[in-house]
């Protein structure tokens, strides 16, 4: 998908290449060290090539690098076959998990103007993971995956139906928002299931799925929460 996207919008590739290019002073060793240091994990590399390879292959650092670069951005141009289009990043910090999937919880839904968010982010469908007694209203097509009590039983048939819908909207260039009632206790296992079953080439393990999802949910506590999430999701045996 990314390769295809870059073919359709080469302006994005130029922008990213420019952001990850470095000019190295010939003599200043301290400045050279700064240029070859990953500003996410603080690892110092022998040369720029190794740093670039690290940013290409390390999920955490590459996602954070792009997040930090795009954060202050207001507009930039995307080239298509007919002309240049101006892209304005969304003003709302949704948890953008992967491709066309966004994640929010009750606090976000209750405190933000969801009509504006839906419109400005091209959201076409919502998946709400809620207690069976909870109401859910959103002015787009949506479904409720209900549960009772504190059970963590995975309804694979229902998961498969909703994952198929995510893929359908992705192919149509429409975005999907996953909404969890309280925190992310059930939405993260659902998204792990989606990634492992429907995109196993890119996300072959629970560990890799968590490394994609969890930093978007809790940037400050990712490292301390990671192991516990992986253990609990492995206990669910979300992929047989």
VENPE-V934332 format. One line per field, one symbol per residue. ss: DSSP state (H for helix, E for strand, - for the rest). burial: I if it has 16 or more other C-alpha atoms within 10 Angstrom, else O. A space follows every 50 residues. Layout:
ss: ???
burial: ???
This chain:
ss: -HHHHHHH-HHHHHHHHHH---------HHHHHHH-E------E---HHH HHHHHHH-HHHHHHHHHHHHH----EEEE----EEEE-------EEEE-- EEEEEHHHHHH--HHHHHHH--EEEEEEEEE---------EEEEEEE--- -----HHHHHHHHHHHHHHHH---EEEEEE------HHHHHHHHHHHH-- -----HHHHHHHHHHHH----HHHHHHHHHHHHHHH----
burial: OOOOOOOOIOIIOOOOOOOOOOOOOOOOOOOIIOIIIIOOOOOIIOOIOO IIOIIOOOIIIIIIIOOOOOOOOOOOOIOOOOOOOOOOIOOOOIIIIOOI IIIIIOOOOOOOOOOOIIOOIOIIIIIIIIIOOOOOOOOOOIOIOOIOOO OOOIOOOOIIOIIOOIIOIOOOOIIIIIIIIOOIOIIIIIIIIIIIIIOO OOIOIIIIIIIIIIIIIOOOOIOOOOOOIIOOIOOOOIOO
